[in-house]
Amino acid sequence: MIRPPCDLSGGELRSSPFASILIEALRTRATGNLVIDSPRGTSHVYFRGGRPCGVQIFFGFKPLGQFLLELGWIDMVALERSLVAVAEGRKQGEALIALGCITEERLARGLGLHHRSHLQTLSNVTEGVYSFHSVSDLPAWTEEVRIGPHRAILDALAAAGGRATAHRILKEIPAGHGLRLRDGWERYAAHFELAERETAVVLRMLEPRALKELLSAADVDEPMAAAITAAFFLMGIALAVPGEGEAEVLARPAGQPNELERTPGFSSNGPLRAGAIANEELRSLVARGEEALSARHFSQALALFMQALRVEDRPDLRAHVIWAVHADPTRPALGKARQELVRLLNKHPGCETALHYLWVLDQRSAGPRTE
């Protein structure tokens, strides 16, 4: 991992932006309390093993209930009833669960998003000083907070305060080199919790791409494109390779199916079925991914299955990711799909989803059947 200049022990935010601090905390697997003193007040970010696990800010703050209301996860009646419980000394999240207004899984997700929004607020603080205190005894409430460190870094690099850090990372790409995703990239990419448009930027790197082409992607704005590219290069998910040639795109008339779609007995869905999954969040992601595959919305399906991988790293989800990449008419590559599916099966022989997709490819190789 390339390391942007940052002394985690302390310094000025002007020379060590918040994005660099998050990167260094993850790199060193730091545990402790980051204190940020800015003109707007003092804030605390707690880390456990390099992962942010709780944020206390005293400006731009929204209570959890208001945040969940704005997400559309609770209504005003639920908010008012939970506030009554808070006045009686109960935690708002616990009250919402007891009232049947939200599930434990959704509350945990919402709590993580709430604290992630606090990190985004701090990402735009550019004046002040910081200090890190290594302590193992963190507040008990931090055990309940789950924040993805990779997504936090991505958000910070895209923020106004982190853009210089992103461009400093990108300057490390050797002249005359493009970027290409490494083998197994989908397993690492899942940690970034990418939206569909953001995933489209990543997919450009399936073949070597020049930096200027990646930064001019129409899918997202330039700061986010730079943040994604910098984060993937920083963490070794995208590798610098000689040459800047554009990837070859197979042209075909609109609406014409690719080779996979011509396959007799083609089914976009493998044996994995959402109904068989107990975890609510994972079940929802898989169901939406299956629906997107059925509608041939491959980038959307890919983004959903990569989010699902972050919830639970399962070989059947990796098979879906492989399929969503290579079944896309703009990126068909039968040989690459087979190679990656076989590699997956060598590690996980019982992966029925990978076997299903290999069966589809075998049917294609056998040619059309006659009735």
N, C-alpha and C positions, 0 to 999 in steps of 0.2 A: 504493500500500500504506500503510495506517495503521501508524504506528510506535509501539509501546509504549515508554515511557521506558526507555532503556538506553544506557549508555556502554560501548561494546565494549572500550575500552582498559582498563577496570578498575573495580572497585567491590565492594559488598557484595551477597551473594546475597539478603539479606533485602529489599533494595530493588530488586534487579535479578534476578528469578528466572531459572533456567536456560532456561526457555521463551523469555523475552525475548532472552537472549543468542543462542540458535539463530536466532531471527527476524532479529535485527540482523546476524548473520554472513551469512545468506542474502541479506538486502537489500543489503549492501555488497559481496557476493561476496568475502568476506575469505579470505585464505590465511595460515596461520600456526598457532601453538600456543596454545590456551587452557589456562591453568593454574588449577586450582581448589584452594585450600587450605581444608580444612574440619577440624573436630575429629576426623574419622575418617581423615584422611590427605590426601596430595596426589595429584591426578589430572590427566591431560592429555587434551585433545581436540584432534585435528589437523583442520584445515580446508583444503580446496583449492577455490578459487572459490566459497566459501560452503557447500560440501558437507562434512559430517563424513566423514573418510576414515580414522579410526582413533581408538581410545579406550584409554587405560591407566588402570585403576583399581586401588586397593590395598585394597578392601574389597568384600564381596559378589561376589567374583570366582569364576568357574567356568572351568576350562581348556576349551579348544576341544573336546577329545575327550569330556569329560563332557557338554558342551552338546549335541553331536551325538548322543550316546547317549540323552539325555533327549528329544530330538526323535524318536527312533526311526529315525534315518538310518543308524546303525551298531549293531552288537551288542557284547556284552562281549568276545568273542573278538577282534574287530577292534580294540577299544580297547586290549586288552592287547598285541597284536602291534605296534600303533603306538607304544606307550610304550617297547617294547624299542628301536624305531628312534630314538625321541627320545633315549634314553640313549646311543645311538651318535652323536648329534650331528645328526640329521636333523630337519627340520620335521615336525610331526605331520600337517599337512594333506597334504604331499607324500608322506609314508609311507602314508597311507590310500589315496591315489590309486595309488601303486605296488603296493600289496597288492590292488588291485581292489575295495576296500571302498566306494568312493564315486567318482562321476564328477567331473571338473573343474568342470562347470557347477553341480552340486549343492554341491560344496565352496565355490565362490564365493558361492553363495546362503547357505549356512550360516555362512560367515565374516561376511557382512554382518549376518545376524540376531544373531550372537554379539556383535558390536560395538554393534548397536542395543540389545541388552539392557543393555549397559554404560551407554548414554545414558539408558535408563529408570531405572537405579539413580541416576544423577546428578540426574535430574529431581526426585527426592524430597529432595535435599540443600538445606536452607534456611538453614543457618548456615555462614558462612565468607566468604572473599573470593576474587575472581578477577582475573586479568590476562590480556590478550591480547598476544602477541608476533608481529608481522608478520614472517614469514620464509618464503622460497620453498624453502629446502632442508629438506624434510621427510624423516623416516625412510623408507628404501626400502620397508619392509613396508607402508606406507600405500597404495602403488600397487595392492595386492591387495584392498583393502577397499572394498566398495561399500555405502554407506548412503544411503537415500533421504532427502534433507533435509526434504521435506514431511511424510513419515511421522514423522520424528524430532520435528518441531515438534508434530504432532498428539498424539503420545504424551506429550510434555512438558506440553502444555496440559491434558491429561486427568489428569495426575498431581497428587497433593495439593499439590505445590509450585508448580504452574502454573495452578491454577484461578482465582486472583485475576487473573492476566494475561488469561485467557480472558474473564472477566466485564468487565474493563476495556475490552477490545476491543469487546465486545457493547454496552457503554454508548454507543459511537459511532454506533449505529444511530439515526437521527432518530426522534423521537416520532411515532407514528401511521404508521410505515412497517413493511412486512414485508420478507422476503427472497425473491428469486427468482433462479434460476440464469441466468447469461448464456448467449448463444449460444456453442456450441462448448465447453460446460462439460466434456463427457466427456473431451476431450483433456487438460485440466488436472487433472481429478479422478483420472485414472489414476496420477498421481504420488504420491497419498496411500496407495496399496496398501490400499484399503478392503476389509474383510471384508463378507460378505453383509449382516449386520445393520447395519453402518455405512453401506453403500450405501443401504439403505432410508431412513435419515435424510436423505441427500442428495436422494433422489427426492421427498421431501416438498416440496422447494423448486422443483419444476418449475412450480408456480404460487405466487403470493405467499403466504407463510405468516407469521403472527405469531410473534414470538420465543418467547412462552410456549408456543405449540403445538409449536414445534421442540424446546424443552427438555424437554417432557413426553412425548416419543416413547417408546413402549414397547419399541422395537427394541433400544436400548442404555441404559446407566445415564446419569443426568443429567450427570455430568462429561464423558463421552465425547460426548454430544449437544452440550454447550456447546463442547467443543473442536472438533468438526467444524464447527459453525455459525460459531464465531469464526474458524477458519482459512480457511474459504471466503470469509467477508466480508472478512477482513484482506487476502487476496490477490486480491480483485476477481472471484472466481469466482461468488459470490452477491452480487447488487446490492440495495441498499435501494430499494424502490419504494413509492409511496403506497398505503395501504390494507392492511388486515390480514385480509381476508376469507378464509375457508377455500376451498380449491380444490374445485370441483364434482367429485363422484365419481359416476360413472354406476352406478346400482344395477341389478343383474341377478340372477336366481335362481341359486343355487349350481349350478355345473356347466354353466350355459348358455354356449356359446362366444361370443366377441366377434366383431366384423365380420371381422377378419382371419382368424379360425379357420374362418369359414364359406366362405372363398374356395375354389372348386374348384381342385384342384391345389396346395393349400397345402402348403408344406414349411417347417418351422421352421429348417432348415439351408440356408445359402447355399452357393455353390460352394467356399468355403474348407474344406479338409479337413485334419484334424490330421496325417494320414499323410504329407502333402506338406511338412511343416515339419521342418527339420533340427535346430533348437534344441530340446533336450530339455525345458527348462522351459516354453517357449512351446507346444510340441506337447502337453504334458500339460494346460496351461490351456485350450487351444482344444478338446481332446477332451472335457474335463469341461464346458466351456461348451456344446458341441454336445449333449452328453447332457442337460444341464439344460434346454436349449431344447426338446428332444424331449419331455421330461417336463412341459413347461409351468411349470417352476420359473424364472420370469423374473428375479426378484431375484437368485437364485443365479447364473444365467447372466450377468447384467449384472456382478456382482462379479467373476466369473472373466474375462470379456472385458476389463474395465477393468484387471485385473492384467496380462493379456496385453499390453495397450497400453503398459504401463510397460516390459515387456521389449523390445518393438519397436513403434514407432508405425507401424502399417500401415493404409491406408484400408479394407481389408476388415474389419479388427477394428472400426474406427469404425462401419462399416455394421452389424455385429452388435450393437454397443452401441445404435444407433438403434432397431434392430428389437426388442431386448430391452426397451427402455423402452416403446415404443408398441404392442407386441403384448400387453403385460400387460393382462388383462381389467379391472384396476382403474384403468388409465390409457390407454384406447384413444384415439388421436388420429390418424386417417388423414391428414388434411391436414398436420399437423405432421410426420408421418413422411415423407410425400412431399417436403415442402419441404426437410427436412434431407438426405434422400438425393440430391435434385437438386443441392443445394449441394455435397455431397461429390463428385458426379460432375463438376461443373464444374471442380473442382480436380484430380480424378483420373479422367479419362475412361475409363480401362481397368479400373476397379474392378468386377469381375464380381459380387461379392457385393451391391453396391449395385444393380446392374442386375437381379439376381435378385429382390431384394425389391421393386423397382419393378414388375417383371413380375407379382409376386403381387398388388400393389395394382391394377395395370391389369386383371387377371383379375377382381378384386372389382368394379371399376367397370363391367366389361362385363356383369355379372350372371351368374346360374347358367347352365351349359351343359346342353343336352339330349343324351342319348346317341342 
